Amino acid sequence: MLSIGINLGFGKLDPSLSDQQTYAGEVEVALAAERLGYDAVWVVEHHFSDYSLCPDNLLLLAHLAGRTSRIRLGTAAVILPWNDPLRVAEKALMLDTLSGGRLLLGFGRGLSRTEYEPFRIPLDETRDRFDEAAPMIFEALETGFISGDGPFYPQPRTELRPRPRASFHGRRYCVAGSPDSVVTAAALRAHMMSFIVRPVPDLMPTFTRYRELYEAEHGEIAPPIALNVNMYCHTDDALARERHFEHVNRFFMSNVEHYEMAGEHFAGIKGHERYADNAAYFRSIGLEKAADDYAATTLWGSPERILGQIEAVRDAVGDFSLTLAPAFGGMPYEHARDSLGLFAREVLPKARGMRGAAVSTIP
């Protein structure tokens, strides 16, 4: 069965909303997702600006754990270079205990200079910090003890409490897009999380590489690719297109600004070669066309149209899970909740039967 969840982005792109109103709107979307039967709610980690207002997703998920009973709780993602591995492991074990084992733990390494500079961490350390921290934490969640001898996080062997209640195998996730991140995700035996920014067929070489590495490393077929995509559903196709493209284009431009995606600073930074190539591409085609191209990769329209789009993703990718970002680009929260409700009634029951077959890369 295809797992379908939602992602809370905590973007405050409507200047009329206060930070407190943004939090209330995001939390209500999460509570609606539980009532409507979605499988998981995922939460981002971002700092310091209107781009996104959630500096601690584990804390936010602990709040949701107390207000829900069934839905799984995912981090998309904990940005490891901004967090001490011991504290991440402790908080993950605590949340998993409080929620009755509902935590899905996703890690990422971040990208924005506007976030890294206040943490006093240079961008060229991000890969090494991530690669040191991630295996420490995942191992600690299995054994109940954390230790490390690396240069960034030297950690004497320490017992963690509460102790693990269950294994996190099958609940490990890593955001991966660059070649190095794909290698790391496979080595860590984690689901590959991908935020769809280009047409899915264009992403298939990356997905195939992950599957090859995973199967070679662990002797088993890789888990479903975890895809994250913006979604707006409405019975009126024309109205859906108008609203969706307005807000998804605004969301895309906020990403470009926050991550300086068209900037030249990525060139020469260790581990950021792919982002340098993407920035050069954006500069060559112009941001307006890049925004339109991005919007075309997302899910929008009537239930029938969206079902067709999900089927096309399944046909291209094979085994995958789906996370929908329902509130983005300053979209009114009532529109996001209505969209989620219509999707739950008209799309969710049929889409759950669209999980693709597991994909082996061994002839």
C-alpha positions as CSV (number, residue, x, y, z in Angstrom):
1,M,0.0,0.0,0.0
2,L,1.3,3.5,-0.9
3,S,2.1,5.5,2.2
4,I,0.9,9.1,1.8
5,G,1.7,11.8,4.4
6,I,2.0,15.6,4.6
7,N,4.9,18.0,5.2
8,L,4.7,21.1,7.3
9,G,6.9,23.9,5.9
10,F,6.2,26.7,8.4
11,G,6.8,29.3,5.7
12,K,5.4,32.8,6.6
13,L,5.0,34.3,3.1
14,D,1.7,36.0,4.0
15,P,2.9,39.2,5.7
16,S,-0.5,39.7,7.3
17,L,0.0,36.7,9.5
18,S,1.9,36.8,12.8
19,D,4.3,34.1,13.8
20,Q,1.8,32.8,16.3
21,Q,-0.9,32.6,13.6
22,T,1.4,30.7,11.3
23,Y,2.1,28.1,14.1
24,A,-1.7,27.8,14.7
25,G,-2.3,27.3,11.0
26,E,0.4,24.7,10.5
27,V,-0.6,22.7,13.6
28,E,-4.3,22.7,12.5
29,V,-3.2,21.3,9.1
30,A,-1.4,18.5,11.0
31,L,-4.4,17.7,13.2
32,A,-6.6,17.7,10.1
33,A,-4.2,15.2,8.5
34,E,-4.7,12.7,11.4
35,R,-8.5,13.1,11.2
36,L,-8.5,12.6,7.4
37,G,-6.5,9.4,7.5
38,Y,-3.0,10.4,6.2
39,D,-0.2,8.2,7.2
40,A,2.4,10.6,8.5
41,V,3.2,14.3,9.2
42,W,6.7,15.5,8.5
43,V,8.2,18.7,9.8
44,V,11.2,20.8,8.5
45,E,14.0,22.4,10.5
46,H,14.8,26.0,9.5
47,H,16.0,29.1,11.3
48,F,16.1,32.9,11.5
49,S,13.6,34.1,8.7
50,D,10.1,34.1,7.3
51,Y,11.3,31.4,4.8
52,S,10.5,28.9,7.6
53,L,9.8,29.3,11.3
54,C,10.5,25.8,12.8
55,P,13.9,25.7,14.5
56,D,13.2,22.4,16.3
57,N,11.1,19.8,14.5
58,L,11.5,17.2,17.3
59,L,10.0,19.7,19.8
60,L,7.1,20.4,17.4
61,L,6.5,16.7,16.8
62,A,6.4,16.1,20.6
63,H,3.6,18.6,20.7
64,L,1.8,16.8,17.9
65,A,2.4,13.4,19.6
66,G,0.4,14.7,22.6
67,R,-2.5,15.8,20.3
68,T,-2.7,12.8,18.0
69,S,-2.9,9.0,18.5
70,R,-2.2,7.3,15.2
71,I,-0.3,9.4,12.6
72,R,3.4,8.8,12.3
73,L,5.7,11.7,13.1
74,G,8.6,12.4,10.8
75,T,11.6,14.9,10.7
76,A,12.2,16.2,7.2
77,A,14.8,16.8,8.3
78,V,17.0,17.3,11.4
79,I,19.9,19.2,10.0
80,L,22.8,17.4,11.7
81,P,25.6,20.1,11.5
82,W,23.3,22.4,13.5
83,N,22.7,19.9,16.3
84,D,24.9,17.9,18.7
85,P,24.6,14.2,17.9
86,L,24.1,13.2,21.6
87,R,21.2,15.6,22.0
88,V,19.6,14.4,18.7
89,A,19.8,10.8,19.9
90,E,18.3,11.7,23.3
91,K,15.4,13.7,21.9
92,A,14.7,11.0,19.3
93,L,14.5,8.3,21.9
94,M,12.3,10.5,24.2
95,L,9.9,11.3,21.3
96,D,9.7,7.7,20.2
97,T,8.9,6.7,23.8
98,L,6.2,9.4,24.3
99,S,4.6,8.7,20.9
100,G,4.5,4.9,21.2
101,G,7.0,4.3,18.5
102,R,5.6,6.6,15.8
103,L,8.9,8.5,15.0
104,L,10.3,8.5,11.5
105,L,13.8,10.0,11.7
106,G,15.1,11.9,8.7
107,F,18.4,13.7,8.5
108,G,19.8,16.4,6.2
109,R,22.8,18.6,6.0
110,G,21.4,22.0,5.0
111,L,22.5,24.5,2.4
112,S,21.7,28.1,3.3
113,R,24.5,30.5,4.2
114,T,21.9,32.6,6.1
115,E,21.4,29.7,8.4
116,Y,25.0,28.4,8.6
117,E,26.6,31.8,9.4
118,P,24.8,32.3,12.8
119,F,25.8,28.8,13.7
120,R,29.4,29.7,12.9
121,I,29.9,26.7,10.7
122,P,31.5,27.1,7.2
123,L,29.7,25.4,4.3
124,D,32.7,23.4,3.4
125,E,32.4,21.5,6.6
126,T,28.8,20.4,6.1
127,R,29.5,17.1,4.4
128,D,32.1,15.9,6.9
129,R,30.0,16.9,9.9
130,F,27.0,15.0,8.5
131,D,29.0,11.9,7.6
132,E,30.4,11.9,11.2
133,A,27.2,12.5,13.0
134,A,24.6,10.4,11.2
135,P,26.1,6.9,11.8
136,M,26.8,7.9,15.5
137,I,23.1,8.7,16.0
138,F,21.7,5.7,14.1
139,E,24.0,3.3,15.9
140,A,23.0,4.9,19.3
141,L,19.3,4.4,18.5
142,E,19.9,0.7,18.1
143,T,22.3,0.0,21.0
144,G,21.3,2.7,23.6
145,F,24.9,3.9,23.7
146,I,26.5,6.7,21.8
147,S,30.2,7.2,21.1
148,G,32.5,8.8,18.6
149,D,36.1,9.6,17.9
150,G,35.8,12.0,15.0
151,P,37.2,15.6,14.9
152,F,33.8,17.4,15.1
153,Y,32.0,15.2,17.7
154,P,34.4,13.4,20.0
155,Q,32.0,11.6,22.3
156,P,32.9,9.3,25.2
157,R,30.8,6.2,25.2
158,T,27.6,7.2,27.1
159,E,24.4,5.3,27.9
160,L,21.2,7.0,26.7
161,R,17.9,7.1,28.6
162,P,15.2,6.4,27.9
163,R,16.5,3.2,26.2
164,P,15.4,2.4,22.7
165,R,11.9,0.8,22.6
166,A,12.3,-0.7,19.1
167,S,14.7,-0.7,16.2
168,F,14.8,2.3,13.8
169,H,15.6,0.0,10.8
170,G,12.9,0.9,8.3
171,R,12.5,4.3,10.0
172,R,15.7,5.9,8.8
173,Y,15.6,8.6,6.2
174,C,18.2,10.9,4.6
175,V,17.6,13.8,2.3
176,A,19.8,13.0,-0.8
177,G,20.3,14.8,-4.0
178,S,24.0,15.3,-4.5
179,P,26.1,12.2,-5.4
180,D,27.8,12.2,-2.0
181,S,24.4,12.3,-0.2
182,V,23.2,9.4,-2.3
183,V,26.2,7.3,-1.2
184,T,25.7,8.2,2.4
185,A,22.0,7.4,2.4
186,A,22.6,3.9,0.9
187,A,25.5,3.2,3.3
188,L,23.3,4.2,6.3
189,R,20.6,1.8,5.2
190,A,18.2,4.8,5.1
191,H,15.3,5.6,2.8
192,M,16.3,8.2,0.2
193,M,14.2,11.4,0.7
194,S,13.9,13.5,-2.5
195,F,12.2,16.9,-2.9
196,I,10.9,16.9,-6.4
197,V,12.4,19.9,-8.2
198,R,12.6,18.5,-11.7
199,P,10.4,16.1,-13.7
200,V,10.6,12.7,-12.1
201,P,12.1,10.9,-15.2
202,D,15.0,13.4,-15.0
203,L,15.7,12.2,-11.4
204,M,15.7,8.5,-12.2
205,P,19.5,8.2,-12.7
206,T,19.9,9.4,-9.1
207,F,17.3,7.0,-7.8
208,T,18.8,4.1,-9.7
209,R,22.3,4.9,-8.3
210,Y,20.9,4.9,-4.8
211,R,19.2,1.5,-5.4
212,E,22.4,0.1,-6.9
213,L,24.5,1.2,-3.9
214,Y,21.9,0.0,-1.3
215,E,21.5,-3.4,-2.8
216,A,25.3,-3.9,-3.2
217,E,25.9,-2.8,0.4
218,H,23.2,-4.6,2.2
219,G,22.2,-7.5,0.0
220,E,18.6,-6.5,-0.2
221,I,16.3,-4.4,-2.4
222,A,16.3,-0.7,-1.4
223,P,13.2,0.7,0.4
224,P,10.7,2.9,-1.3
225,I,12.0,6.3,-2.6
226,A,10.4,8.9,-0.3
227,L,9.1,11.7,-2.6
228,N,8.1,15.1,-1.3
229,V,6.0,17.4,-3.6
230,N,3.7,20.4,-3.4
231,M,0.0,19.7,-3.9
232,Y,-3.2,21.6,-4.4
233,C,-6.5,19.8,-5.1
234,H,-9.8,21.4,-6.2
235,T,-12.8,20.3,-8.1
236,D,-12.4,23.2,-10.5
237,D,-9.3,22.5,-12.6
238,A,-8.9,26.0,-13.9
239,L,-9.2,27.5,-10.4
240,A,-6.8,24.9,-9.1
241,R,-4.3,25.8,-11.7
242,E,-4.6,29.6,-10.9
243,R,-4.2,29.2,-7.2
244,H,-1.6,26.5,-7.3
245,F,0.7,28.3,-9.8
246,E,0.4,31.6,-7.8
247,H,1.5,30.0,-4.6
248,V,4.0,27.5,-5.9
249,N,5.8,30.2,-7.9
250,R,6.0,32.3,-4.8
251,F,7.3,29.3,-2.8
252,F,9.9,28.6,-5.5
253,M,11.2,32.2,-5.5
254,S,11.4,32.1,-1.7
255,N,13.6,29.0,-2.1
256,V,15.8,30.7,-4.6
257,E,16.3,33.7,-2.3
258,H,16.8,31.6,0.9
259,Y,19.3,29.2,-0.6
260,E,20.8,31.8,-3.1
261,M,20.1,29.1,-5.7
262,A,21.2,31.3,-8.6
263,G,24.3,32.5,-6.8
264,E,27.9,31.9,-7.7
265,H,29.2,31.1,-4.2
266,F,28.7,27.3,-4.5
267,A,31.5,27.1,-7.0
268,G,34.6,25.6,-5.2
269,I,32.8,24.7,-2.0
270,K,33.5,21.1,-1.1
271,G,30.4,18.9,-1.5
272,H,28.4,21.6,-3.3
273,E,29.3,20.9,-6.9
274,R,25.8,19.9,-8.0
275,Y,24.4,23.1,-6.5
276,A,26.9,25.2,-8.5
277,D,25.7,23.4,-11.7
278,N,22.1,24.1,-10.8
279,A,22.8,27.8,-10.1
280,A,24.5,28.2,-13.4
281,Y,21.5,26.5,-15.1
282,F,19.1,28.9,-13.4
283,R,21.1,31.9,-14.5
284,S,21.1,30.6,-18.0
285,I,17.4,30.1,-18.4
286,G,16.2,32.9,-16.0
287,L,14.3,32.5,-12.7
288,E,10.8,33.0,-14.2
289,K,11.2,30.0,-16.5
290,A,12.8,28.0,-13.7
291,A,9.8,28.8,-11.5
292,D,7.4,27.7,-14.2
293,D,9.4,24.5,-14.8
294,Y,9.3,23.7,-11.1
295,A,5.5,24.3,-10.9
296,A,5.0,21.8,-13.7
297,T,6.6,19.1,-11.6
298,T,4.1,19.4,-8.7
299,L,0.7,17.9,-8.2
300,W,-2.3,20.1,-8.9
301,G,-5.8,20.1,-10.3
302,S,-8.9,18.0,-9.9
303,P,-8.8,14.6,-8.2
304,E,-8.8,12.9,-11.6
305,R,-5.9,14.9,-12.8
306,I,-3.9,14.3,-9.6
307,L,-4.6,10.6,-9.7
308,G,-3.1,10.6,-13.2
309,Q,-0.1,12.5,-12.1
310,I,0.6,10.0,-9.2
311,E,0.1,7.1,-11.6
312,A,2.8,8.6,-13.9
313,V,5.2,9.0,-11.0
314,R,4.6,5.3,-10.1
315,D,5.2,4.2,-13.6
316,A,8.5,6.1,-13.7
317,V,9.9,5.4,-10.2
318,G,8.5,2.0,-9.2
319,D,8.4,1.6,-5.4
320,F,7.9,5.0,-3.6
321,S,6.2,6.8,-0.8
322,L,4.5,10.2,-1.1
323,T,4.6,13.2,1.1
324,L,2.4,16.2,0.1
325,A,3.2,19.8,1.0
326,P,-0.3,21.3,1.2
327,A,0.4,24.8,2.6
328,F,3.1,26.9,0.7
329,G,3.8,30.2,-0.8
330,G,1.4,32.1,1.5
331,M,-1.6,29.9,0.6
332,P,-4.5,30.6,3.0
333,Y,-4.7,27.7,5.5
334,E,-8.4,27.2,4.8
335,H,-7.5,26.5,1.2
336,A,-4.8,24.0,2.3
337,R,-7.2,22.2,4.6
338,D,-9.9,22.1,1.9
339,S,-7.4,20.7,-0.5
340,L,-6.3,18.0,1.9
341,G,-9.9,17.1,2.6
342,L,-10.8,16.7,-1.1
343,F,-7.6,14.7,-1.7
344,A,-8.4,12.5,1.3
345,R,-12.0,11.8,0.0
346,E,-11.4,11.5,-3.7
347,V,-7.7,10.6,-4.3
348,L,-6.3,8.9,-1.2
349,P,-8.4,5.6,-1.4
350,K,-7.4,5.0,-5.0
351,A,-3.8,6.4,-4.8
352,R,-3.0,3.9,-1.9
353,G,-3.2,1.1,-4.5
354,M,-0.6,2.8,-6.7
355,R,2.5,1.7,-4.8
356,G,5.0,0.5,-7.4
357,A,6.8,-2.8,-7.4
358,A,10.1,-3.1,-5.5
359,V,13.0,-2.4,-7.8
360,S,16.1,-4.7,-7.9
361,T,19.1,-3.4,-9.8
362,I,20.8,-6.8,-9.9
363,P,20.2,-8.6,-13.3
